[in-house]
Amino acid sequence: MFSCLKKKKVYIEAIQKPSYPRWYNRALTMVGTGEIAGSVHNETIQAMYDAVVGKRYGDEVPWCAAFVGFCLSEVGYRTTGSLLARSYMNYGKEVAEPEVGDIVVYWRDREDGWKGHVGFFVKFDGDYIVTLGGNQDDAVNFKRYPIDMVLSYRRVTNEEKKA
């Protein structure tokens, strides 16, 4: 089990289930993947960049959108082709009530700015949302974010399947 902290502990079992979307199950296999301090970079994170934008970067370049895109790409879905979290604002179909594996796009710094964060919806936890994402404290893990930081919940549809 993995936990994420922010005011109280939340315990999440990182266990794949047939009822979960394929990209979410792929994301679960990556829990614990993290940055390497110093001049050496995590090759798995570099492969995420490559899958999304066709280029490898050092693992200190923000990689939340690369993680989401990598997980989608690995199971036959297209990505946004961008390392910007907010690029997922136009992906799939917007939904009001998220389900496990839906994409959650958050604002960062300013709601009307360009910075953001993106990950996969796990569950609601009071005034927070638990997200499975990359580059959350420099690793793939479960983390809580305030609901009022959500810009959009996005459901992956068959239209996003690779041709």
VEXMI-95468 format. One line per field, with one value per residue (C-alpha): chain; x, y negated, z; residue number from 1; residue in one letter. Coordinates in Angstrom, 1 decimal, always signed. Each point is the difference from the previous one (the first is absolute). Example, Ala and Ser with C-alpha at 12.3 -4.5 7.8 and 13.67 -1.06 7.14 Angstrom:
BEGIN
kette c(A A)
c1 c(+12.3 +1.4)
c2 c(+4.5 -3.4)
c3 c(+7.8 -0.7)
nr c(1 2)
rest c(A S)
This chain:
BEGIN
kette c(A A A A A A A A A A A A A A A A A A A A A A A A A A A A A A A A A A A A A A A A A A A A A A A A A A A A A A A A A A A A A A A A A A A A A A A A A A A A A A A A A A A A A A A A A A A A A A A A A A A A A A A A A A A A A A A A A A A A A A A A A A A A A A A A A A A A A A A A A A A A A A A A A A A A A A A A A A A A A A A A A A A)
c1 c(+0.0 +1.1 -1.1 -0.1 +0.0 -1.7 -1.7 -0.8 +1.1 -1.7 +0.7 -0.2 +0.6 +2.0 -1.7 -1.1 -3.6 -1.8 -2.6 +2.5 +0.9 +3.1 +2.0 -0.7 +1.2 +3.1 +0.5 -0.3 +3.0 +2.1 -0.7 +3.4 +1.7 +1.8 +2.7 +3.6 +1.9 +3.0 +1.2 -1.3 -3.6 -2.7 -0.2 -3.7 -0.9 +2.1 -2.0 -3.2 +1.2 +1.0 -3.4 -1.8 +2.2 +2.6 +2.9 +1.8 +0.5 +1.6 -2.4 -0.1 -2.1 -3.7 -1.4 -3.6 -1.4 +2.7 -1.1 -3.7 +0.9 +2.4 -2.7 -2.5 +2.4 +1.1 -3.5 -0.8 -1.3 +1.3 +1.6 -0.4 +3.6 +0.8 +1.8 -2.5 -2.5 -2.7 +0.3 -2.4 -2.7 -1.2 +0.7 -2.9 -3.4 -0.6 -2.0 -1.5 +0.4 +3.4 +0.7 +3.2 +2.5 -1.6 +2.5 +0.0 +1.5 +0.9 +1.2 +3.3 +1.1 -3.0 -3.3 +0.2 +3.7 +1.6 +1.5 -1.8 +0.2 -1.7 -0.5 -2.6 -3.0 +0.0 -2.6 -1.5 +1.2 -1.9 +1.0 +2.8 +0.5 +2.4 +2.0 +2.3 +2.6 +3.6 +2.3 -2.0 +2.9 +2.3 -1.5 -3.0 -2.3 -3.4 -0.5 -2.8 -0.9 -2.7 -3.2 +0.0 +3.1 -1.7 -0.4 -1.6 -0.7 +0.5 -1.2 +2.1 -2.2 +0.5 +0.6 +3.5 +1.0 +3.0 -0.9)
c2 c(+0.0 -3.5 -3.1 -3.6 -2.7 -3.4 -0.6 +3.7 +3.3 +1.6 +3.6 +1.3 +3.5 +0.0 +3.1 +0.4 +1.1 +1.1 -2.7 -2.8 -1.6 +1.4 -3.2 -0.2 +3.5 -0.9 -3.0 +2.2 +2.1 -3.2 -1.0 -0.8 -1.1 -3.1 -2.5 +0.6 -2.8 -1.4 +0.3 +3.5 +0.2 +2.7 +1.7 +0.9 -3.6 -0.9 +2.7 -1.8 -3.2 +1.9 +1.6 -3.3 -2.5 +2.2 -1.4 +1.0 -2.6 +0.2 +1.2 -3.5 -1.4 +0.1 +3.4 +0.4 -0.4 +2.4 +2.6 -0.3 +0.1 +3.0 +2.0 -0.7 +0.7 +3.3 +1.4 -1.4 -3.5 -3.2 -2.7 -3.8 -0.1 -2.6 -0.2 -2.7 +1.4 -2.3 +1.6 +2.6 -2.6 +0.9 +3.8 +2.4 -1.0 -2.3 +1.6 -1.3 +3.2 +1.6 +3.7 +1.8 -0.6 -3.2 -2.8 -2.9 -3.3 -2.5 -3.6 -0.9 -3.4 -1.9 +1.4 -2.2 +0.8 +2.6 +2.2 +3.1 +3.6 +3.1 +3.5 +2.8 -0.2 +2.5 -1.3 -2.9 -0.4 -2.8 -3.3 +1.7 +2.2 +2.9 +0.1 +2.7 -2.0 -0.6 -2.7 -0.2 -0.7 +1.2 +3.5 +2.0 +0.2 -0.8 -3.5 -2.2 -3.3 -2.5 +0.4 -3.7 +0.3 +2.2 -1.5 +3.1 +3.7 +1.7 +3.4 +1.9 +1.1 +2.4 -3.1 -0.2 +3.5 +0.0 +0.8)
c3 c(+0.0 -0.7 +2.0 -0.8 +2.6 +0.3 +3.3 +0.4 -1.4 -3.0 -0.7 -3.6 -1.1 -3.3 -1.3 -3.6 -0.6 -3.2 +0.6 -0.2 -3.3 -1.6 +0.2 +3.8 +0.5 -1.9 +2.2 +3.1 -1.2 +0.1 +3.6 +1.6 -3.2 +0.9 -0.9 +0.6 +1.8 -1.9 -3.5 -0.6 -1.2 +0.3 -3.4 +0.6 +0.4 -3.0 -2.0 +1.1 -1.6 -3.2 -0.2 +0.2 -1.9 -1.6 +2.0 +3.2 +2.8 +3.4 +2.7 +1.6 -2.8 +1.1 -1.0 +1.2 -3.5 -1.3 +2.6 -1.0 -3.7 +0.4 +1.9 -2.8 -2.8 +1.6 -0.4 -3.4 +0.5 -1.4 +2.1 -0.3 -1.2 +2.6 +3.4 +1.2 +2.5 -1.3 -3.4 +1.4 +0.4 -3.6 +0.2 +0.0 +1.4 +3.0 +2.8 +3.2 +2.0 -0.4 +0.2 +0.8 -2.8 -1.3 -0.6 +2.4 -1.0 +2.7 +0.0 +1.6 +1.2 -1.7 -1.2 -3.1 -0.6 -2.2 +2.6 +1.2 +1.2 -1.5 +1.3 +0.3 +2.3 +2.9 +2.4 +1.9 +3.6 +1.7 -1.6 -1.9 -3.0 +0.1 -3.3 -1.3 -1.9 -1.0 +1.2 +3.3 +2.4 -2.8 -0.3 -1.1 +3.0 +1.5 +1.2 +1.2 -1.6 +1.0 -2.1 -0.6 -2.1 -2.6 -3.5 -1.6 +0.2 -3.3 -1.1 -2.6 -2.9 -2.9 -2.2 +1.7 -1.1 -2.4 -3.6)
nr c(1 2 3 4 5 6 7 8 9 10 11 12 13 14 15 16 17 18 19 20 21 22 23 24 25 26 27 28 29 30 31 32 33 34 35 36 37 38 39 40 41 42 43 44 45 46 47 48 49 50 51 52 53 54 55 56 57 58 59 60 61 62 63 64 65 66 67 68 69 70 71 72 73 74 75 76 77 78 79 80 81 82 83 84 85 86 87 88 89 90 91 92 93 94 95 96 97 98 99 100 101 102 103 104 105 106 107 108 109 110 111 112 113 114 115 116 117 118 119 120 121 122 123 124 125 126 127 128 129 130 131 132 133 134 135 136 137 138 139 140 141 142 143 144 145 146 147 148 149 150 151 152 153 154 155 156 157 158 159 160 161 162 163)
rest c(M F S C L K K K K V Y I E A I Q K P S Y P R W Y N R A L T M V G T G E I A G S V H N E T I Q A M Y D A V V G K R Y G D E V P W C A A F V G F C L S E V G Y R T T G S L L A R S Y M N Y G K E V A E P E V G D I V V Y W R D R E D G W K G H V G F F V K F D G D Y I V T L G G N Q D D A V N F K R Y P I D M V L S Y R R V T N E E K K A)
